[in-house]
């Protein structure tokens, strides 16, 4: 589902995902967040991944027409990646998500 066509201000949730080498898990995580009952803007913050997980995530986003923002954070560490993603969020609510976790459809509800 692509939520970029929503009216400005109607999107209430952002999901920030700090990522470092999560190739085996990130696609399922992104799919589970894209399938939420609530519209969500997904913000993926790459923290120096070298395993191709970000390229795979971009391909998944294109294939499923997902509204995912990809950011990079050069300072190592999850705290820096989270700050970068939270600073980029423009929604009322921000969910902090792990790149290796599957979220049930009602997670944001």
N, C-alpha and C positions, 0 to 999 in steps of 0.2 A: 504494500500500500504506500502511496506517496502522499504525504500531507503538505507538500509545498504549496498546494492550491488553496489551503485554508485561509480564511479571512485573517488579516493582521490582528494579533491580540487574542485570537481564539485558541491557539495552541497553548496549552497550560503546562506541558511536561517536556523536559529535556532529560536525556539519559547520557551521562558522561561515563565513558569507558576508557580508563588508562590502559595502554597496551604495550607489552614488551614480549615479543616472541611467543605468540599464542596461536600459531597456525592451526594446531589440531582442535582448538576450541572456539575461536572467534566466529567462524561462520554460523555455528549453531546459536551462539549468544546473540548475534545480530538478527538472525531469523526470528528468535523468540521475542526480541524487543520489537521488531517490525510487526509482529502479530498481536500486539497488545490491544486490549479493548479500548484503551484511551489512545488518541493520537499522540505521538512522541517524536521529538527531534532527537536523533541519535548523534552524539558527538564523540568521535573516536580520536583519542590523543595518542599518537605514536611516540613512544619514549625511547627511540633508537633501535627498533626491531631490525633484525637481520635475517629472519627466516622466511620472508616473503608473505607474511600474514597480512600486511597492509595492502599489497597488490591483490591478494585473494579477496580481501574485504571490498576493495574498489570494484572488482569484477562482479562480486555478488550484488553490490549496490546497483550497478548498472543493469545486471540481468533481471533483478526484481523491481527495478525502478524505485529504489528506496531513497528517502530523504536523509542522507547521512553526511555530516560535515566531518572532514578529515583535517586534523591539526597535527603539528609536530611540536614536541618539546625537547629541546636539546639538553637541558639540565637533567641528569639522571635522577631517578627516584619517583616513586608513585605520587608523593606529595606534590612535586612540581607539575606532573602531568595532570593531576586532579585540579590544581589551581588554574592551569591553562584552560581546561575544559569548563570549569565552573565560571571563569571570567567570560567565556564566550557564550554561555547560556543566556538567552533573553526571555525565558519563560518564567512563569510564576513559581513552578516547582522544579527541582533538580533531583534526579535519582542518581546515586553513585552506584555504578554497576561494575561487576568483575567480568573480565574478558573470557573467563572459563566457566561461566555459570549460565544455566538455562533458566529463563524466567517464564512462569506460567502466564497465560493470557490475561489473568486478572491481577497481575502483580502491581500495576500502577493504579488500579481501581481501589 
